[in-house]
């Protein structure tokens, strides 16, 4: 199955999980997995939240920022992959000068 994110409508999720500004996302959800192409503008963030029932994997395409995962600060940028294990809290913050663009996969239980 091919997912064409270029043809999907982008949705602005304001203050996602209590974050700053909006998470702009193109989302595919088949009930088993949520796959999204996300974008955080400079100064935007996804609020701190815990993945109680599944993990999350985020692969970065462009921009810079950092994740806080399990209390550790992790710089992120193109080509890097952030993994948040089940039961762990994390957040994502764009502290750069351009959009932070990424793909994320969240298995659903």
C-alpha positions in Angstrom: 0.0 0.0 0.0 1.3 3.4 -0.9 0.5 6.4 1.2 0.7 9.7 -0.8 1.1 12.4 1.9 1.5 15.0 -0.8 -2.2 14.6 -1.7 -3.5 14.5 1.9 -5.0 17.6 3.6 -2.9 19.0 6.4 -4.6 19.6 9.7 -3.5 22.1 12.3 -3.7 20.6 15.8 -3.5 23.6 18.1 -1.5 23.2 21.4 -1.2 19.4 20.7 -0.9 17.6 24.1 -0.4 21.1 25.7 2.4 22.2 23.4 3.1 25.6 21.9 1.5 26.8 18.6 0.3 23.9 16.4 1.3 20.5 15.2 0.5 20.5 11.4 -0.1 16.9 10.3 -1.2 14.7 7.5 -2.5 11.6 9.1 -3.3 8.0 8.0 -5.0 5.9 10.6 -6.2 2.4 9.8 -7.0 1.4 13.4 -3.8 -0.6 13.7 -1.3 2.1 13.1 -1.2 5.9 13.0 1.3 7.2 10.4 1.7 10.9 10.0 3.8 13.5 8.3 4.2 16.2 10.9 5.5 19.7 10.8 6.3 22.1 13.7 7.1 25.7 12.8 9.8 27.5 14.7 8.9 27.8 18.4 6.2 25.1 18.1 6.2 22.0 20.3 4.2 18.8 21.1 3.5 18.8 24.8 4.9 16.2 27.2 2.9 13.0 27.1 3.3 9.4 27.9 2.7 6.5 25.5 0.8 4.2 27.8 -0.2 1.5 25.3 2.3 1.7 22.5 5.6 3.1 21.3 6.3 5.9 18.8 9.0 6.2 16.2 9.8 9.5 14.6 12.1 10.0 11.6 13.3 13.5 10.9 13.3 14.9 7.3 14.3 18.6 7.8 14.8 21.2 10.4 16.3 21.0 13.9 15.0 20.8 17.4 15.1 18.4 20.3 13.1 15.7 22.0 12.9 15.1 25.8 12.5 11.4 26.4 12.6 9.8 29.8 14.1 13.0 31.1 17.0 13.1 28.5 17.4 15.9 26.0 18.1 14.5 22.5 19.0 16.9 19.6 17.1 15.9 16.4 17.6 16.7 12.7 17.5 15.3 9.2 18.3 11.6 9.1 17.9 11.0 12.8 15.3 8.7 14.3 13.7 9.2 17.8 12.2 6.2 19.5 9.8 6.5 22.5 9.2 3.2 24.1 5.8 2.2 25.6 5.3 3.7 29.0 7.8 6.5 28.4 7.1 10.3 28.4 8.4 12.5 25.7 8.0 15.9 24.0 9.2 17.4 20.7 10.3 21.0 20.4 11.4 23.0 17.3 14.0 25.5 18.6 15.4 26.1 15.1 14.8 28.7 12.4 12.9 26.5 9.9 10.1 24.0 10.0 10.9 20.7 11.7 9.4 18.0 9.4 9.1 14.4 10.3 7.3 11.1 9.8 5.9 9.3 12.9 4.5 5.9 13.4 2.4 4.9 16.5 1.1 1.3 16.7 -2.4 1.2 18.2 -3.4 -1.6 20.6 
